[in-house]
Amino acid sequence: MGLFDRLKEPVLLKESGDSQAQLEALKDLHLQAPDSVKPQIEQDIRFLTYGIRGEETIAFELKNSHIPMYVLHDLHYEWEGLTAQIDYLLITRKRFFVIECKNLFGSIEINNSGDFIRTTEFKGRYRKEGIYSPITQNKRHLELLKQIRRESKGNILTKTLFDKNFYDTYRAVVVLANPKTVLNARFASKEVKNQVIRADQLIEYIKKVNNQPGTEAMSDKFMEELARFYLDAHSPNPVNYLKKYEKMESAAPEKGSTSHPGNAGDSDLESELWDELKAFRLKRSREENIKPYCIFSDNQMRELIGAMPKTVEDLRAVSGFGDVKCSKYGDEIVEIMTAALGKADRCRFSWDVK
């Protein structure tokens, strides 16, 4: 630690994303949307609201922690076809913490296999369901972060040293932000238990981990350099709850209008786009000698078809299509989309969202 270090409190280097603005826009859209689409908008509103509340709970704990650290909120990273959305990245004097915020409701059980099982009650009836493990999700975030930072190392020696110390320096933790969540982890392994905590335990958890031996304290200057490195590597969040509704709204027929009987149906258009995009992906992957999913995955292709980008700028709003991919593939993808739309004569999207 440097002789003149003065950092005593947390510094929120990146405090907010655009979730709140999207939430307000969704509420406005809900007021004017047809009844058939309102349930989908209401579901998106609920998801956004839960997420915002959970992240606000964690933000409150961090702001009042009195721990010298840099806080980065809502980070999006892309690396070789993979993406990660990190809720919070904390850079403290001793360690880095990758936080996955979950504002879960109901009772959460973690069994001896590490599975997450949620039990909910409605009008006296109980329902059990498995949910995707946030530990697995956060582990993938951690691995992608590792690759991004490792690439910045200058030579094989520094990369080897970084790999050796990574899992002691970087810690992934799932924080349950809903105070009403009941957590039952008595059958979970110790390793799993150490990765799931409640929001009110977060500060003590950070202090406890930082008191463990194995790392040296960083200076204010080095902490800030690392924080700005991860901030610079961040790209704008491509998740846009509004985009699908905007596309539908702009293409929705006006009242009283009639459909041209010769137009192709949505399913035909989507099927044709799927085949053409898949062929493009295979062709480029062979040219570059990489796996097809490195160009874009099937899930990204579904989002691409749902968004129907007409320009490269539109393409940037689709999940997984950052500056690099848009620069390499953007013009060709847009050409494929517009050509398919042209064949269909006029693309018609229904307000009925599946």
Secondary structure, 3 states (H helix, E strand, C coil): CCCCCCCCCCEEEECCCCHHHHHHHHHHHHHHCCCCCHHHHHHHHHHHHHHHHHHHHHHHHHHCCCCCEEEEEEEEEEECCEEEEEEEEEEECCCEEEEEEECCCCEEEECCCCCEEEEEEECCEEEEEEECCHHHHHHHHHHHHHHHHHHCCCCHHHHHHHHHHHHHHEEEEEEECCCCCEEECCCCCHHHHCCEEEHHHHHHHHHHHHCCCCCCCCCHHHHHHHHHHHHHHCCCCCCCCCHHHHHHHHHCCCCCCCCCCCCCCHHHHHHHHHHHHHHHHHHHHHHHCCCHHHCCCHHHHHHHHHHCCCCHHHHHCCCCCCHHHHHHHHHHHHHHHHHHHHHCCCCCCCCCCC
